[in-house]
Amino acid sequence: MSISPREVALRNMDVALNELIGCVPQPREVIVNGDTAYRYVEQTTEQAIVLKLVRYVGGLRACQLLLDRGFVQELGALQRVLTDIEEDVTFLSHSIIFHNSTDFHRRFLATFWQEEFDVSNTRPKSIARDMVPRSKIRAYNANARKFGLDASTTIEVIHTVSSVYSGFVHAPACHIMDLYGGHPPSFHTNGMPGTSRQKEHDEDLWNQYYRGILLMAETATAFGHQTLQDQLIAFARQFSAAAGQDYSRP
């Protein structure tokens, strides 16, 4: 039985991810709030990137499951998560590639590595996170990698794409009404398989896979792993052909 291009992509990303995981000091058992747990003790930039990629690959698999069942709005919400992760990995990778770590990077990492709860008092409470604004991350990425466009145009394009996915997260009326239709018309709360909505999201998901492959290649660059970088870029071209897309165009 033939394997779909997307499954091939996931398997290749698994291999690349395991290679990248092996490039950083491994997690160790430590005591966290009185219990044992695994943590990256060194808390390096590279370890942060690896963790973000772990979530990205798992998220892609979840996206495919949602798409196959026709849960397209839930898929859109998850794609917003993956878009943010992609921006985060690029933000961190570029600080290594271009030797340009800023105060925003240090603030990002401090927030990323902090624990969720403070249990020093009787009642555990969530610790406030000093989040770096998404606009600052996008501005840094746009100035580092312009895609042939000026920085302001790049930021505008990225913001527009993110805003579309945000609609699936925050659920305004216009997005929810996309679930209404059929003969007789009704709200489809059990997925929309076989509909034009599923087809639209299926076409869009190819892009998410492709961006994930390039994200892995970008990380390999940051890690100084030239062989893996070359392999991933070559595979990106193969995947582009299998998708019937020319991703080389801006």
Backbone torsions as a table, in degrees:
resi	resn	phi	psi	omega
1	MET	NA	131.7	-178.2
2	SER	-71.3	150.6	179.2
3	ILE	-101.0	135.6	-178.1
4	SER	-67.1	152.4	177.9
5	PRO	-57.1	-32.0	-179.2
6	ARG	-70.9	-38.5	177.7
7	GLU	-67.3	-38.4	175.4
8	VAL	-60.5	-42.1	179.5
9	ALA	-61.6	-43.9	179.5
10	LEU	-63.6	-40.0	179.5
11	ARG	-66.0	-40.0	178.0
12	ASN	-67.4	-37.1	177.6
13	MET	-68.6	-34.6	174.9
14	ASP	-59.9	-46.1	-179.6
15	VAL	-62.1	-45.8	-179.5
16	ALA	-64.4	-41.4	-179.7
17	LEU	-62.1	-44.6	179.1
18	ASN	-62.9	-36.1	177.1
19	GLU	-64.7	-42.4	-179.3
20	LEU	-69.9	-38.0	177.2
21	ILE	-59.2	-38.4	-179.9
22	GLY	-70.1	-10.8	-179.1
23	CYS	-85.8	-8.7	-177.1
24	VAL	-119.7	157.1	174.3
25	PRO	-55.9	139.6	-172.4
26	GLN	-81.9	158.7	178.7
27	PRO	-61.8	152.5	177.5
28	ARG	-129.4	154.6	175.1
29	GLU	-75.2	127.7	177.8
30	VAL	-136.5	172.9	175.9
31	ILE	-94.7	122.7	177.7
32	VAL	-124.3	114.4	179.9
33	ASN	52.3	39.9	175.5
34	GLY	88.8	-6.5	179.5
35	ASP	-120.4	157.5	176.4
36	THR	-82.1	143.0	178.9
37	ALA	-156.8	157.5	176.5
38	TYR	-86.9	136.4	177.7
39	ARG	-145.8	152.0	167.7
40	TYR	-81.6	108.2	-173.5
41	VAL	-70.2	-38.1	-175.1
42	GLU	-71.5	-30.2	177.4
43	GLN	56.0	51.2	-179.6
44	THR	-85.8	166.8	174.8
45	THR	-60.7	-42.3	-178.9
46	GLU	-63.0	-39.8	178.0
47	GLN	-66.0	-37.2	177.1
48	ALA	-63.2	-42.4	177.9
49	ILE	-60.6	-45.6	179.8
50	VAL	-57.6	-45.4	-179.3
51	LEU	-63.6	-40.3	177.8
52	LYS	-63.0	-38.7	179.3
53	LEU	-68.6	-34.9	175.2
54	VAL	-56.8	-46.0	-179.9
55	ARG	-67.3	-34.5	-179.0
56	TYR	-65.0	-48.2	-177.8
57	VAL	-64.8	-43.7	176.1
58	GLY	-62.0	-37.8	178.6
59	GLY	-65.1	-37.2	177.0
60	LEU	-61.9	-41.5	178.2
61	ARG	-63.7	-40.8	178.1
62	ALA	-65.3	-37.1	176.8
63	CYS	-58.6	-45.1	-178.4
64	GLN	-64.3	-39.6	178.0
65	LEU	-62.4	-44.1	179.4
66	LEU	-65.0	-41.5	179.1
67	LEU	-62.4	-45.0	-177.4
68	ASP	-60.9	-30.4	177.9
69	ARG	-92.0	-2.9	177.3
70	GLY	83.3	14.2	178.1
71	PHE	-86.0	74.4	-169.1
72	VAL	-74.3	-32.9	-180.0
73	GLN	-72.2	-38.2	175.1
74	GLU	-64.9	-36.0	175.1
75	LEU	-61.4	-45.2	179.7
76	GLY	-60.7	-39.5	178.4
77	ALA	-63.6	-41.7	-179.9
78	LEU	-69.4	-33.8	177.1
79	GLN	-64.4	-30.5	174.7
80	ARG	-64.2	-39.8	176.7
81	VAL	-60.2	-46.5	-178.4
82	LEU	-65.8	-34.6	177.5
83	THR	-63.6	-42.1	177.0
84	ASP	-64.4	-41.2	178.4
85	ILE	-62.9	-42.3	178.3
86	GLU	-58.3	-44.3	178.5
87	GLU	-63.3	-40.4	179.9
88	ASP	-63.3	-45.8	-179.5
89	VAL	-63.6	-42.8	177.5
90	THR	-62.0	-44.1	178.5
91	PHE	-56.4	-46.4	-178.7
92	LEU	-75.2	-42.2	-179.0
93	SER	-62.4	-41.1	-178.4
94	HIS	-67.7	-28.0	177.3
95	SER	-65.3	-28.1	176.8
96	ILE	-83.6	-48.7	-175.3
97	ILE	-60.3	-43.4	-175.8
98	PHE	-99.8	8.4	179.0
99	HIS	50.4	49.5	-173.3
100	ASN	-137.6	64.8	177.2
101	SER	-83.4	127.5	-175.4
102	THR	-109.8	177.1	174.8
103	ASP	-61.9	-31.8	177.7
104	PHE	-64.7	-36.7	177.2
105	HIS	-65.9	-44.2	179.3
106	ARG	-63.7	-39.2	177.3
107	ARG	-66.8	-41.6	178.6
108	PHE	-58.8	-48.7	-176.8
109	LEU	-67.1	-39.0	178.8
110	ALA	-61.0	-41.2	178.5
111	THR	-70.7	-40.1	-178.3
112	PHE	-61.4	-40.9	-173.3
113	TRP	-86.1	-10.8	-176.7
114	GLN	-70.4	152.9	178.8
115	GLU	-75.1	164.5	-176.0
116	GLU	-79.2	-36.8	-172.6
117	PHE	-123.7	148.8	170.5
118	ASP	-103.6	117.1	-176.8
119	VAL	-112.2	22.0	-179.2
120	SER	-71.3	-21.9	177.8
121	ASN	-101.5	-179.8	-178.9
122	THR	-60.6	-43.6	-178.6
123	ARG	-105.1	124.9	175.9
124	PRO	-61.7	141.8	176.5
125	LYS	-136.5	150.0	-179.5
126	SER	-70.0	140.4	179.4
127	ILE	-89.9	130.5	178.7
128	ALA	-63.2	141.7	-179.4
129	ARG	-109.2	129.7	178.8
130	ASP	-85.8	76.1	-172.6
131	MET	-71.2	139.0	171.8
132	VAL	-75.7	128.0	-179.4
133	PRO	-56.1	139.5	179.2
134	ARG	-57.4	-32.8	-180.0
135	SER	-63.2	-33.9	179.1
136	LYS	-71.3	-39.0	178.0
137	ILE	-64.1	-44.2	-179.5
138	ARG	-66.4	-38.5	179.7
139	ALA	-64.5	-42.9	178.1
140	TYR	-61.9	-47.5	-179.1
141	ASN	-62.4	-40.8	-177.5
142	ALA	-66.0	-36.6	-179.9
143	ASN	-76.1	-26.5	179.2
144	ALA	-83.1	-34.1	-175.8
145	ARG	-139.5	102.9	-168.3
146	LYS	-94.9	-5.9	178.9
147	PHE	55.4	28.5	-178.7
148	GLY	80.0	4.5	-179.4
149	LEU	-115.7	161.2	173.3
150	ASP	-71.2	159.1	-172.4
151	ALA	-59.6	-41.8	-177.1
152	SER	-65.3	-37.8	178.0
153	THR	-67.6	-41.5	177.9
154	THR	-59.8	-45.7	179.5
155	ILE	-61.6	-41.0	-179.9
156	GLU	-63.5	-42.4	179.4
157	VAL	-63.6	-46.5	-179.5
158	ILE	-62.0	-41.7	179.9
159	HIS	-64.1	-40.0	-179.5
160	THR	-63.6	-45.9	179.0
161	VAL	-61.0	-45.4	-178.8
162	SER	-63.6	-37.7	-178.9
163	SER	-64.3	-36.6	177.8
164	VAL	-60.6	-47.7	179.9
165	TYR	-68.4	-31.1	179.3
166	SER	-61.6	-30.8	178.4
167	GLY	-60.9	-32.7	177.6
168	PHE	-74.0	-25.2	178.5
169	VAL	-77.7	-48.2	-172.4
170	HIS	-90.0	-10.4	170.8
171	ALA	55.5	60.6	170.3
172	PRO	-72.5	167.6	-174.3
173	ALA	-57.8	-41.6	-174.6
174	CYS	-62.8	-32.3	177.5
175	HIS	-75.1	-43.1	-178.8
176	ILE	-63.0	-35.6	-178.4
177	MET	-66.4	-17.2	174.9
178	ASP	-65.9	-15.6	178.2
179	LEU	-84.2	-2.2	-175.9
180	TYR	-100.8	132.6	177.7
181	GLY	162.5	-169.6	179.7
182	GLY	97.0	-176.4	-178.6
183	HIS	-132.3	104.8	-3.5
184	PRO	-73.9	158.6	-177.5
185	PRO	-66.9	141.7	177.6
186	SER	-158.4	171.5	176.2
187	PHE	-85.2	130.5	-177.2
188	HIS	-96.0	93.2	179.8
189	THR	-94.1	-0.2	179.5
190	ASN	-112.6	29.8	-179.7
191	GLY	92.3	165.1	-179.3
192	MET	-128.2	51.4	179.8
193	PRO	-66.0	143.5	177.1
194	GLY	80.2	5.2	-178.8
195	THR	-101.8	170.1	177.8
196	SER	-65.0	-29.3	178.3
197	ARG	-61.9	-43.4	178.8
198	GLN	-63.4	-40.5	179.4
199	LYS	-63.0	-41.8	179.8
200	GLU	-61.2	-45.8	-177.8
201	HIS	-72.2	-30.2	176.5
202	ASP	-63.4	-43.2	179.1
203	GLU	-64.5	-38.8	-178.6
204	ASP	-69.6	-33.1	-174.8
205	LEU	-67.0	-25.3	174.2
206	TRP	-53.7	-41.2	-178.0
207	ASN	-62.0	-39.3	-178.4
208	GLN	-64.9	-39.9	176.6
209	TYR	-62.7	-46.9	-177.9
210	TYR	-61.5	-43.7	179.2
211	ARG	-63.9	-34.1	177.3
212	GLY	-64.9	-40.0	178.1
213	ILE	-62.7	-46.2	179.2
214	LEU	-66.3	-32.1	177.8
215	LEU	-63.9	-40.0	175.4
216	MET	-63.3	-41.5	179.5
217	ALA	-64.3	-40.1	178.2
218	GLU	-63.3	-40.2	177.1
219	THR	-65.1	-41.1	177.7
220	ALA	-59.2	-37.4	176.2
221	THR	-61.5	-47.4	-179.7
222	ALA	-62.1	-34.1	-178.4
223	PHE	-83.7	-2.5	-178.6
224	GLY	70.6	27.2	-177.7
225	HIS	-101.7	80.9	-173.0
226	GLN	-62.1	-41.0	-178.8
227	THR	-61.1	-46.2	179.5
228	LEU	-66.1	-39.6	177.3
229	GLN	-58.0	-48.5	-179.5
230	ASP	-61.9	-41.2	179.5
231	GLN	-62.8	-41.7	-177.7
232	LEU	-71.2	-38.3	177.8
233	ILE	-66.3	-40.0	177.3
234	ALA	-64.0	-41.5	179.0
235	PHE	-67.4	-34.5	178.2
236	ALA	-58.3	-39.0	177.7
237	ARG	-65.4	-42.3	178.2
238	GLN	-62.2	-43.6	-179.2
239	PHE	-64.9	-40.2	177.5
240	SER	-58.3	-42.7	179.0
241	ALA	-66.3	-40.6	179.9
242	ALA	-65.7	-31.9	179.4
243	ALA	-79.8	-12.0	-177.5
244	GLY	71.3	29.8	-177.0
245	GLN	-122.1	150.1	172.0
246	ASP	-109.3	87.7	-177.4
247	TYR	-75.9	-4.7	-180.0
248	SER	-74.4	-16.8	179.0
249	ARG	-78.8	141.2	179.4
250	PRO	-68.2	NA	NA
